[in-house]
């Protein structure tokens, strides 16, 4: 298949302004306030199911700080990071803290205390459940619950379809309802992946001079698999 199919796996750069908040409006406003240096609490823990948008928000915050010329960094718990940072860091984002092994949990505990003592950097973390439900060392669990704790709610199917239709309209093409339903049933369900697939479908439609239909979408997805 043509190169455009590869773009399905390359979602747009996560930013706060391309995150559709849904029921997460309060959390997004808190994060915007942190970037604007207006937040009182510098420690935020986010939790929720896979695909709800936690990773998007963490990457978006790192990008927002970087755009302001500030130092920020993202860690994935799956990589068992060392957390070696100097005291000039402005924002630290740690995804999937539940994946940290015993040694990495100790390192995160020490990092948390370091950042809290320095009274400067913003600390963001995510996990699948609320802090008290994490199967991790208790002193770290306690600290993750000291700051603000927000559940990240996944968009409803209706909200996702509205977002897809609006995106299509803003980009000059009509999106039939049945396409929305098919995308939600047969592709990755997070909004960035859905929009990325929609972009690829639009380009595929234009390249082949065919209107957007279920058969065309099936052809695209089968070629990308």
C-alpha positions as CSV (number, residue, x, y, z in Angstrom):
1,X,0.0,0.0,0.0
2,X,1.0,3.6,-0.4
3,X,3.0,5.5,2.2
4,X,-0.1,7.3,3.5
5,X,-1.2,4.1,5.2
6,X,1.7,4.3,7.6
7,X,0.3,7.6,8.9
8,X,-2.4,5.7,10.7
9,X,0.2,4.8,13.3
10,X,1.5,8.4,13.6
11,X,-1.1,10.5,15.5
12,X,-0.8,14.2,15.7
13,X,1.4,15.8,18.3
14,X,-0.4,15.7,21.7
15,X,-1.3,19.2,22.9
16,X,-3.7,20.5,25.4
17,X,-5.7,22.3,22.7
18,X,-6.2,19.1,20.7
19,X,-7.5,17.1,23.7
20,X,-11.3,17.0,23.7
21,X,-12.1,17.3,27.4
22,X,-15.5,15.8,27.7
23,X,-16.0,15.2,31.4
24,X,-12.4,16.2,32.0
25,X,-12.8,19.9,31.7
26,X,-11.8,20.7,35.3
27,X,-8.6,18.7,35.0
28,X,-7.7,20.4,31.7
29,X,-8.2,23.8,33.3
30,X,-5.9,22.7,36.2
31,X,-3.2,21.7,33.7
32,X,-3.5,24.9,31.8
33,X,-3.2,26.8,35.0
34,X,0.0,24.9,35.8
35,X,1.6,25.8,32.5
36,X,0.6,29.5,33.1
37,X,2.2,29.3,36.6
38,X,-1.1,29.9,38.2
39,X,-1.6,26.5,39.9
40,X,-1.3,26.3,43.7
41,X,-0.8,22.5,43.7
42,X,2.2,21.3,41.7
43,X,1.6,17.6,42.0
44,X,-1.1,15.9,40.0
45,X,-1.9,12.2,39.7
46,X,-4.2,11.0,36.9
47,X,-5.8,7.6,36.6
48,X,-8.2,5.8,34.2
49,X,-8.7,3.0,31.8
50,X,-6.5,2.4,28.8
51,X,-7.3,4.8,26.0
52,X,-8.9,7.5,28.2
53,X,-6.2,10.1,27.4
54,X,-3.8,10.0,30.3
55,X,-0.7,9.6,28.1
56,X,-2.0,12.4,25.7
57,X,-2.2,14.8,28.7
58,X,1.2,13.9,30.0
59,X,2.9,14.4,26.6
60,X,0.8,17.6,26.1
61,X,2.1,19.1,29.3
62,X,5.7,18.2,28.4
63,X,5.2,19.8,25.0
64,X,3.5,22.9,26.5
65,X,6.5,23.5,28.8
66,X,8.9,23.0,26.0
67,X,7.1,25.5,23.8
68,X,7.7,28.1,26.6
69,X,11.4,27.3,26.6
70,X,11.2,25.5,29.9
71,X,12.8,22.1,30.7
72,X,10.4,19.2,30.8
73,X,10.7,15.5,30.5
74,X,8.5,12.4,30.0
75,X,9.2,9.0,31.5
76,X,7.4,5.7,30.8
77,X,7.2,3.4,33.8
78,X,7.6,0.4,31.5
79,X,11.3,1.5,30.9
80,X,12.2,1.5,34.6
81,X,13.8,4.9,34.3
82,X,16.6,6.2,36.5
83,X,15.0,9.7,37.0
84,X,18.3,11.4,36.9
85,X,17.4,15.1,36.8
86,X,19.0,18.3,37.9
87,X,17.3,21.0,39.9
88,X,16.5,23.2,36.8
89,X,13.7,20.9,35.6
90,X,10.3,22.6,35.3
91,X,8.0,19.7,34.6
92,X,8.3,15.9,35.1
93,X,5.7,13.5,33.7
94,X,5.7,9.8,34.6
95,X,3.3,7.5,32.8
96,X,2.2,4.1,34.0
97,X,3.7,4.2,37.5
98,X,2.2,0.9,38.2
99,X,4.7,-0.7,35.8
100,X,7.7,0.4,37.9
101,X,9.7,-2.4,39.6
102,X,10.9,-2.2,43.2
103,X,14.1,-0.4,42.5
104,X,12.4,2.1,40.2
105,X,9.8,2.8,42.9
106,X,12.5,3.7,45.3
107,X,14.0,6.1,42.7
108,X,10.6,7.7,42.1
109,X,10.0,8.1,45.9
110,X,13.3,9.9,46.1
111,X,12.5,12.1,43.1
112,X,9.1,13.0,44.5
113,X,10.8,14.1,47.8
114,X,13.4,16.1,45.8
115,X,10.9,17.9,43.8
116,X,8.7,18.7,46.8
117,X,11.6,20.1,48.7
118,X,12.7,22.3,45.8
119,X,9.3,23.9,45.6
120,X,9.6,24.6,41.9
121,X,8.9,21.8,39.4
122,X,5.5,20.4,38.4
123,X,5.2,16.6,39.0
124,X,2.6,14.7,36.9
125,X,2.0,11.0,37.1
126,X,-0.5,8.5,35.8
127,X,-1.7,5.0,36.5
128,X,-4.7,2.7,35.9
129,X,-6.3,3.2,39.3
130,X,-6.5,5.7,42.2
131,X,-3.3,5.9,44.3
132,X,-4.8,3.9,47.2
133,X,-5.5,1.0,44.9
134,X,-1.9,0.8,43.5
135,X,0.1,-2.4,44.4
136,X,3.2,-0.4,45.1
137,X,5.3,0.5,48.2
138,X,3.1,2.3,50.7
139,X,5.2,5.4,51.2
140,X,5.2,6.1,47.5
141,X,1.4,5.4,47.2
142,X,0.9,7.9,50.0
143,X,2.9,10.6,48.3
144,X,1.1,10.1,44.9
145,X,-2.1,10.8,46.8
146,X,-0.8,14.0,48.5
147,X,-1.5,16.2,45.5
148,X,-4.5,16.5,43.2
149,X,-6.0,13.2,42.1
150,X,-8.2,13.1,39.0
151,X,-9.9,10.3,37.2
152,X,-9.5,10.7,33.4
153,X,-12.9,9.8,31.8
154,X,-12.9,8.4,28.3
155,X,-15.1,10.1,25.8
156,X,-18.4,8.5,25.2
157,X,-19.0,7.0,21.7
158,X,-21.4,9.9,20.9
159,X,-18.7,12.5,21.9
160,X,-16.1,10.7,19.8
161,X,-18.5,10.6,16.8
162,X,-19.3,14.3,17.2
163,X,-15.5,15.1,17.4
164,X,-14.8,13.1,14.2
165,X,-17.7,14.7,12.3
166,X,-16.5,18.2,13.4
167,X,-13.0,17.4,12.4
168,X,-14.1,16.2,9.0
169,X,-16.2,19.3,8.5
170,X,-13.3,21.6,9.4
171,X,-11.2,19.7,6.8
172,X,-13.7,20.0,4.0
173,X,-15.2,16.6,3.7
174,X,-18.4,14.9,4.7
175,X,-18.2,11.9,7.1
176,X,-21.2,9.5,7.0
177,X,-22.5,8.2,10.3
178,X,-21.8,4.6,9.3
179,X,-18.1,5.4,8.9
180,X,-18.0,6.7,12.5
181,X,-19.6,3.5,13.8
182,X,-17.2,1.3,11.8
183,X,-14.1,3.2,13.0
184,X,-15.2,2.8,16.6
185,X,-15.7,-0.9,16.1
186,X,-12.7,-1.8,14.0
187,X,-9.8,0.6,14.9
188,X,-8.0,1.9,17.9
189,X,-10.6,3.8,20.0
190,X,-8.6,6.7,21.4
191,X,-9.4,10.0,19.7
192,X,-5.9,10.7,18.3
193,X,-5.8,7.3,16.6
194,X,-9.3,7.7,15.3
195,X,-8.5,11.2,13.8
196,X,-5.2,9.9,12.4
197,X,-7.1,7.0,10.6
198,X,-9.6,9.6,9.4
199,X,-6.8,11.7,7.9
200,X,-5.4,8.6,6.1
201,X,-8.9,7.8,4.8
202,X,-9.4,11.3,3.4
203,X,-6.0,11.1,1.6
204,X,-6.7,7.6,0.4
205,X,-10.1,8.8,-1.0
206,X,-8.5,11.7,-2.8
207,X,-5.7,9.6,-4.2
208,X,-8.1,7.0,-5.6
209,X,-10.8,9.6,-6.6
210,X,-13.4,7.6,-4.7
211,X,-15.9,8.8,-2.2
212,X,-15.6,7.7,1.5
213,X,-17.5,4.5,2.0
214,X,-17.3,1.4,4.2
215,X,-15.7,-0.6,1.4
216,X,-13.0,2.1,1.0
217,X,-12.4,2.2,4.7
218,X,-12.1,-1.6,4.9
219,X,-9.6,-1.5,2.0
220,X,-7.5,1.1,3.8
221,X,-7.5,-0.8,7.1
222,X,-6.7,-4.1,5.5
223,X,-3.8,-2.6,3.7
224,X,-2.4,-1.1,6.9
225,X,-2.6,-4.3,8.9
